[in-house]
């Protein structure tokens, strides 16, 4: 079968599976819609958490980033995996014991204030929409290449699919759909990696293969360093970013991970606190498989790409090159008119422009793997993007229906009315997400990195201090969240979107990139929160008792709302 037929078959089978699961597990109550009834097993929740966590940024973009940035790209590996450990050990069990559906619900009750709840809802929506833009962009990328529709049409198809199972099934449908999506995405990520590892080094395990040697006995990383030097790029294994910026980006990604509302809510779907810890452990194991493979894929893809296209005659290039050209994600500008591709680190001479996001998707084609493997990667990328998009849409709908309508605007709303409001807000959220997918601020991983910065700047200090500092009061938490998110937004809009007079890398404060500035905003949030709480009244006694209680490792009842 040709590639397009294989793609339609595999994508069709997987989408039918997702929709079938959504129909089978449709939510009949708000508890099932928000937290899947609170009865998911630790193993299933671990699989669902891993799929929720491994978004289009992990599947499509991360290896692409590492393949272009080399050592500098390792910040995404360190930040995202380190952040997950931080979340699993430091936050998840305590939040589960507190027993609330959402992060704004925790903040509203812990800080005994609807103002705090409103600020948290705003932050949750901002983080989720920024994050979901990257997922919808990933969906559009896959559809545009493999189903030969334009990116905008691809985004709309993705919107319809995710809307169906997110709105119908809520968290119950999403959880079991994500279990299926994990198996699809991990199989799709590993199969080409194993094939290419054998092809390039004779070793079947990619994690070992990328440290191995080629047919001539040359270490792959040495070979890639040599190719980079010859073409005028920085050595692959040496970094160009300052150590300070690497530290700040890693810290922002870690703290942002621990403050991500769509990951935190997964720990409310299990029966008890000990199950939250177990599911965190399972998820880390499942996440590790992909994250330890990504650097290998980055090296394989970069080496193959350079050897296949550099200094080659344009007319003799393989079909995959011209197909990707049609998507606009790969372009050749013959500056010297010799018909050969000059791919170099010198911007004045370079004739080839490659979108970082295509590296994982194009990798099997560059390596000449069978059509079914290429189509499998497309199905896996869609599974990764849609699983995370669904989790984010649930956070958005819960923030509106539960935290705004139920808790503040109309407390006497019936359960049926709240369920309708949740579904309607999910529909609106999908439409907004689709708009951001069609008009994305940057490539997938950079967009997602900004969402982590926003989460670090706003949620992380409020959650940490809410759990571990009895003296932290509403005045401190509200001021910290507002100043943190405003500072991060200002920096992001100034240096990413050129608002407020714009600016270049040379203008970055302390040499810290927008992706790393979430750490600065987070530190400011901590300082402001602690200082203001010191000079304002202490929280009520009952709140201090709750804080004392959630740190005691004992059983907890079901989540309430």
N, C-alpha and C positions, 0 to 999 in steps of 0.2 A: 504493500500500500504506500501511497505517497504521503508526504509529511502532513499535509492539511487534513487528509482523511484520518490518519492516526490521531491527530490533535482533536478533531471533532469527536472521534470515538472515545478517547480517554477522558476528555473534558466532559462529554455527555454522560459517561458512566459515573464519574465522580459527582457531577451536579445532581444527577438523579438520586444518588445515594444521600447527598446532603438534604435534598428536598423530602425524600422518603423519611429520613430520621426526624425532620422538623414536623412532619404531619403526625408521625407516630408519637412524638413527645410534646405535643402542643400544650401550652400552659393554660390551666383552667382557673388559676388563682394568682393574686399578686405575689404570694410567696413563691409559687413555681416560676412566675415571670422574673422576679428579681434574683432569687437564690436557688432556683431549681428544687424547691421544697426542702432544702437543707439536708438531703439524704444521699448525696453522691459519695461513692466509695473513694478512699484516698488514692487508689491506683487510677481510677477513671478521672478523678480531679487533677491528678498529676499530669496525665496525658493531655487533658483539656487546657490546663495552665500552660504547658509547654507550647501547645499550638497557639494559644492566645498570645503568648509572649513572643514567639518566633514569627514576626510579622514579615511583610514584604521587605522591610529594611534588612532583616536577618537573612532571608532567603535570597533576595535579588541583589541588594545593594552592598551588604557588608563585604563579601568576597571581592566585589568590584572595587570598593574603596581601598581594600588592602592591596589589590593587584596594582593599583595606580600609585598609592601613597606608600606602599611598602611598610617599613617600620612605623611610620606615623599613623597608619591605619589600625595599628594594634590597640589604640585607645578605645576603639569600639568593642573589641573583644574583652579587654580588661574591665571597662566601665559597665558594660551590660551584664557580664557574668558576675562580677563583683557585687553589682547592685542587687542582683537576684538573691545572692547569699545574704546580703544585708537585710533585704525584705523578709526572707524566710526565717532568719534568726531573731531579728530585732523587732519586727513589727507584726507580722501575720498572726502569731498565736495570741498576742495581746488584743489586737483589733477583733479577732474572732471571739475572744472571751467577753469583750465589751458588748458584742451581740447586736451590731447595727448593720443595715443593708449596704450603706454607702459611706464614702469618706465624708461628704458634707453632713450626713446624719451623725457621724462620730463627732465631728468638729462642732456642730450645732449643740449637741447634748453635753459634750465635755466642757465646752466654753459657755454653757447655759445662756446662749444668745442667738436670736434669729439673724442678727447682723452678721455674726461669725458664719452662720449657715449660708447666708446670701453670698458673702465673699467666697466661701468654699465652692458654692454652686457655680459662680462665675469662673473661678479658677479651673474647676473640673470641666466645664464646657470649653474653655479656651484651650486647655491641654488636649482634650479629646478631639476637638476639631482640627487642631494643628497636626495631631498624630494621624487622624483618619485621612487627611489630605494625602499623606504619603502612601497609605494603603490603596486608595482609589487610583492614584497615579500608577502604582505597580500593576493593578488590574488592567488599566488602559494600555500599559506597555506590552503586556503579554498578549492581549487580544489583538493589538495593532500588528504585531509581528506574525503570530501563528495562525490567527483566523483571518488575517488580511482585511481587517476593518480599521478605520482611523482610530486614534487614541480616544477621541471624544465618544465615539460609538461604543468602544470597549468599556469605558467608564460607566456609561448608561446601562449596558448589559450587566455589569458587576453590581450596580445599584439595585437592579430589579431582583437579582438572585439573593443578595444579602438581606434585602428588605423582606423577602418572602419568609426566610427562616428565622430572622431576628424578631419580626413582628408577630409571627404565628406562635413560635415556640418560646420566646423570651429566653431567660437563662437556662431553662430546662432543655429547650431545643438546641440552643447554642452549645451547651456542655457536651451533649452526645454527638453533635455535628463536629465539634472540635476534636473529639477523640478520633473520629474517622479522618479528619483533616490532618491530624498529626501523622498517622500512618502513611497517608498520601504524600505529604511534603517531605518526610524523612526518607522514604523510599526513593522519591524523585531526586533528592539531593545526593544520596549516597551512591546510587547505581552509576551515574556518569563519572563520579569521583573515583570509584573503584576501577571502572574501565580505563580511564585516562591514566591512573596511577600504574596499572599493569602495562599500558602502552608505552609510558615514558620511562619507567624505572624497573618494571618487572615485579613490583611489590604490590600485592592486592590491597593492603591497608593504607589508605591515603595519608593518614596522620604520620606514618613511617615513611611512605613513599616520597613525600616532598623534601625529606632530609636525605634521600638516597641519591644514587648516581644514574646518569643516562647510559646509553649503549657504549659511549666512549670512556666511561669511568669518571666523568666530570660530575661533581656534586651539582644538583639542580640550582641551588641558591648561588653558588659560585658562577655558574653559567649565566644566570639571570643578572647578577651584578655586572658581569662582563658585557652582556648585551646593553645594559643601561649605560655603562661607561662609553661604549662605542657610539651610542646614539645621542650622547650629550645629556642624558637624564641623571638625576642624583642616584647613587647606588641604592639598590632595592633594600639592602639590610641596614642602611644608615638613615637617620631621620633628619628632616629639615626644620621641624617645629622646635621651639624652645622647650626645655624641660618643664618650665613653669606652665606653659600653655597645655602641654600633654597632661600634667598633673591636674590642672583645673578642668579640662574636658573630661578626664576619667572620673573625677570627683562629681562633676555635674551629672554624668550619665549614671553613676552609682546612686546618688541621692535621688535623682529623677526616677530611677527604676523603683526605688522604695516608696516613692510618692505617687506612682501611677494608679489612678483609681480603677482602671479596668482589670489590672492584675490583682489588686488588693481584694476586690469584691469576690474573686474566685475562692478565697479562703472562708467565705461565709456559706458556701454550698455544701460543706461537709457537716457531719452530725455533731462532732465535738472538737475541743481544742487540740487533743492529741492527734486527731485526724488531720488537722491543719498542718501540724508539723510533719506528719508522714507524707502528705501530698506535696509539701514543699520539697522534701527529699526526693520523691519520685520525679517531680518536674525537673529538678536540677540534673538528675541522671539523663533524662530524655533530651534536655536542652544541650547537655555536654556533647552528645553525639554530633549534632550539627556544628556547634561552635568550635570543636577541635578539628573539624573537617574543612571549615571555611578558609583558613590560611593555606591549606594544601591546594584547594581549588584556585585560590588567587594566584599561586605560583604557576600552576599548570596552565591556567588561562592566559596569564601575561606572557609566559614563554612561548606558547603556541601562537598567540596573536602576533608577537614581534617577528617570529620566524616565518609566519605565513604571509605577512603583508609588507614588511619593511624592505624597501628597494626592489619590489616586484613590479612587473609591468601590469598596469591597470587592466588591460584587456584580458590578461591570462588569469586573473584572480578567480577563485572558486565562486560558485553561485551564492553561497551564504553572504558574501560581502555585498553583492549587489542587492540582495533581498533586504538586508539591514539598511542599506543606503536609502531604500524607498520609504523606510519609516522616519527618516530624518535624524536618526540617532547615531548615524555613522556618515561622515562626509569626506570627500576627497577634493581638494582644490589644487590643481596642477599649476603651481606658481611658476616653475621654470619651463613648462611646456614639453618635458621630455617623455611624458607618458608613464613615468615610474613614480612610485610612492616614496616620498621623502618623509620618513617618520622620525622626528628628532625633538630633543628638548629645547631647541632654539625656536622660539615662537615666530621669528622672522622667516625662517626657512621651512618650518613644519607644514606639511600639506594634508595631514590626516587628523580629523577631529573625531574622538570616540566618546560617547556618553558612557559614564562609569556603570550605569545601571544595566548595560547589555552584556556585561562580561559573563555572568553565570548563565544567562539564557543562551548566549551565542557559543559558549564553551563546548558543548557536545558537537555542534556543527563544525566548529573550527577543527576539532579533533577527528572529524569524519565518522562519528558514531552512527549507528542505525537510526532510522526515522522514528521508531517507537521510543527510543531513549530521549530524543529531542522533544517529542510530544509529551513524554512523561514529565520532563522538566517544566513544560508549560503548565500542566495540570497541577504540579507541586507548587509552583509560584502562585497560582490562583488560590490554592488551598491556604497558603501562608497569608496572603493579603486578605482573603475573605474571612478567615478565622479571627484575625485581630480586628478587622473592621466591625464584625458582628459584636465583639466584646465592647468595643468603644461606643457603638450605637446604643447598647444597653445602658452604659453609664450615662450617656446623654439623656436617654428617655427617663431613666430613674431619677436623675437630678431634677428634671422638670416635673415629672408626675408625683414623685414621692417627696423630694426635699422642698420644692417650691409650692406645689398645689396642696398636697396632703398635710405638710407640716406647717405651712404659713398662710396660704391663700384661703383654702377651704378645708379645715380640719375634719368636718363632718361628712366629707365625700364618701360615698359607698365604695366597697371593694371593686364592684363592677365598673363604677365610674372611674376609679383610679386606674384600672386595667385599660380602659378605653383611652384615657389620657396618656398612659405610657406608650400605647401603640401609635397614637396620633403623633406624639412627639418624636417617636422613632422614624416615622414617615418624613417629617420635616427635617430631622437630622440627616437622613439619607440624601435628601435633595441638596442640603447645604454641603455635605461631604462630597457629593458629585461635582458641585461647582468648584470646590477646591481641588478636586482631582483633575478637572479640565484646565484649571488655571493654577497650577502648583507653584509655590514660592521657590522651589529648588529641587534638585534630584532627591530621590526618595529618602536616603539615609540622612541627608542634611536636614530635611524637613522634620524628620523624626527626632533628630538630635536636638532641635529647637524645642520640641514638645517636652523632652526630658529636662532641658534647662528651665522651662516654665514650671514643671512639676517640682523640681528641686528648689526653685526660688520661692514657691508658695506653700505647698503642702508639707514637705518633709520636716521643716522645723516645727510646724504646728502639731504634727502627729507625734514626733519624738518628744517634744516638751509636754504634750498632752498625756503621754504615757509615763514619762520618767520624772516629771517635775510637778509635785503637788501644788506648788506656789504659783504656777503659771495661770494667769487669769485671762478673762475675755479681752480686756483692753490691750494687753501685751500681744496676744495671738492675732487679733484683728489688725493692729498697727503693723505687726511684722509681715503678715500675709499681703496686706495692701502695698506696703513699701517694697517688699521683695518682688511682687509680680509687676509693679509699675516700673521698677528699675530694669528688670529683665526685658520687659516689652520695649522700653525706650531704647535700650542697647541693640536689641534685635531689629527694630524698625529703622534705627539709624544706620547700622552697618550691613544689614541684609537687604533692606528695601530702600535705602538711601533717602529716608525721611529726615527731617530736622537738619538739613544741610548735608546729609550723607557723610561719607568718609571712606578712606582706604585702609589697608592693613597697617600702614604706618601710623594711622590715627587711633588704633585700638588702645584702650586704656591698659596700661602695664603690659602691653603686648599680648593681651588675652583675647582669643577669638570669640565671636558670638556664641559658638557651641560650648565654650568653656565658661562663659560669663555667668551661667546659672549658679556656679559655685560662689562667685563674689556676691550675687544677689542673695543667695542662701545665708552666707555669713552675716550680711547686713540684717537679714530677717531675724536670725538668732539674737544678734546684739540688741536690736530694737525691741524684740519681744521680752528679753530678760530685763532690760533697763526699765521699760515702761511698767512691767509687772511688779518691779521692786518698789515703785513709787505710787502704786494704785492698790485698792483693797484686795485682800486675798480672796480666793474663790470660796463659796459657801462650804460648810462642813460636809454636807452630803456629797458634793462633787469630789472633795478631797478623799472621802472614804471610798468612792468608786475607783479613783486612781490607785489607791492603796490596794484595793481588792483585785483589780485586773492584773496586777503583777504577781499574784499568788498562784502558783501552778496547780490549780485544781480544776475539776470538771466545770462545764458551763452549760447553761440551758440553751434552748433554741433561740435563734435570732428573732428579735421583736421589731415591730414598727408601729 
